[in-house]
Amino acid sequence: MFQGQVLVIENLRERRQLLCDMLSQERFEVGAVEDARDAVQLLSQGLFSGKGKMPELIICNVRMLGDAGLEALAWLSARHPEIPVILLSAFTTPKMRERLARIDGAYVLDQFFDVEDVRSAAVSLAASRQTTV
């Protein structure tokens, strides 16, 4: 079960570790999911089971989620627009961008991004969330 302020959904071990380390340095509590099936389960039902806490920010690898995961994330975002989402995608197509646009309020880092871009977006979204909560 997810525990932490930031939920990182990333199947690439090195990127997942880099993101988790960077977020920890920024004083976020971080939980990670590395399996696509587990991620879909968590996004569609697991966060509502009451066994863990809802994340304050979700960062995820778009390709890892696949169609089912993107649908679950869109569903979650529609019901909990207060939870910001950062979508990471090194390779997108027009069809993929169209799908990403359906996720309300998502911040998309497309193709040419680095860990500093993710850090800046996470800190900014967390700061804006704190001022609105």
N, C-alpha and C positions, 0 to 999 in steps of 0.2 A: 504494500500500500504506500502511496505517495506521502511523504512527510516533508514539509519545507515550504518556503515562500515561493520559490521558483521551480517549476517543473520543466526539466530539459528532456525532450524526446529526440534521441539521436542514436542511430545504430552504429555509426562510425566511431570506434573506440577512442581514437586519438582526438577527434574533434570533440566528442562528449567530455573527455577528461579536460581538454583545454577550456571548454566552456564552463565546466563545473569549477575548475580552479580559478578562473577569472572572476566568476560570480562570487565565489567564496572570498576572494580578495576584496571585493566590493561590499562584503559583510552581508551577503544574502545567505539564507539557508537554502540549500539546493538538494533536490531529489532528481533522480534520472531514471528514465525508462529506455531500455535499449532494444526491446523486441516490439515489432510492429503490432503483433496480435495483442500483446499486453497493453500497448498504447491505445489501441482502438477500444479495448475493454474499459480501460481507465477513463477515457474521454466520454464514452457513451453511458457508462453506468457506475464505474468504480468510485468516481469522485463524490457520488451522491449516497454512498453506502453508509456514511457516518463513521467509518473506521479511521479515516484520516481527515486532514483539513484541506479545504479548497486552496489551490495555489493563488498567489497574488499576481503571478506572471507565468505565461507558458511560452517556451521557446522550442520550436520543433523543425526538424528536417522534413520538408514537404514530400520529397521522394519516398522517404521511409514510410510515411503514413498511408500512401496509396489512396484509392478512391474511398474506401470504407472509412479510413481515418480522417480524410478531409471532410466527409459528410458528418462524422461524429464531432469534429472540431467546429464545423459550421453550426451544428445543433447546440453545442455547448456555448458558443459565442452568442447565439441568438437569445439564449436563456440567461446568460450571465455576461452582459456587455461590460460589466465593471472589471472583468479579468482581461487585461491586455494580452495580446498574442503576437509574438514575433515569429514569422515564417521565414525559414532559410531555404534557399534553393539555388544551387550552383548551375542547374540546367533547367530552363523553363521554355515552354512553347506558348504560342498564343492561347491554345486550349487550356493549358495549365494556369496561365494568368487569369483567364476568365473564371476558372474554378476558385482561384484564390480570392478574387474580387467578391465572391459570395460569402466570405467569412467576415462578418461585420467587425469593423474597427481593427482588422489585422494590419500589422506593420510588416511589409514584405521587404526582405533583403534578397535581391535577385542578382544572381551571377557574380558580379565583381565586388564581393564584400569580404571583409576580414574580421578578425576577432574584436578589433577596436570598434568597428561599426556596431557589432552586437552589444558590446559593453556600453557604448554611448546610448543606444536605443533602450537597453534594459534600465540603466540608471535614470534616463529621462522619463520613461514610462512609469517607473516606480515612484519617482518624485511627483509626477502629475497625479498619480493615483492617490498618494498621501494627502495632497492638497484638496482632493475632491471627496475623500472619505470622511 
